[in-house]
């Protein structure tokens, strides 16, 4: 009998995105206190913002954290894979 919802341990699989991949935010992200110089609760990424994965790290040895550079915003934000989508252009489709 489980006590709560068990989340999959992401790091047992390959990362969803590689460094250099163009991605978009599929949800709004607020500062949780980890971005220096920004107020807690301030919106740091808006849904639809486009950026590039710069680096991939881990959190609690369970989750991948993608350091995404949002050039238009002039910031790098750590995001979970579930907060991102692969950016595809219409002319890149078969």
C-alpha positions, 0 to 999 in steps of 0.5 A: 500500500502506497502513501502517495503518488510515486513519481518515476525516477527520471535519471534512470532514463536518458534526458528528454533533451540534449544541450543545444536543443531548441525548446519552448516553455509549455507553462509559465514559471515563477521564481521559487527563490533560486534566481538571484536578483529576482523577487520570489513569485516573479514570472521568469518564463511565460508559456510559449517562450523559446530558448536553448538547452545549455546544460543538463543537471540533476536534482535530488538524484531523481530529476533532470534539470535543464538549464534553458537560455531564453535569449529574448529574456536575457536569462537562464532558467532551470526547468523540468522536462515536463515544463518544456516541449521540443520546438519544431518549425513548420518547414522542418516537418516532413 
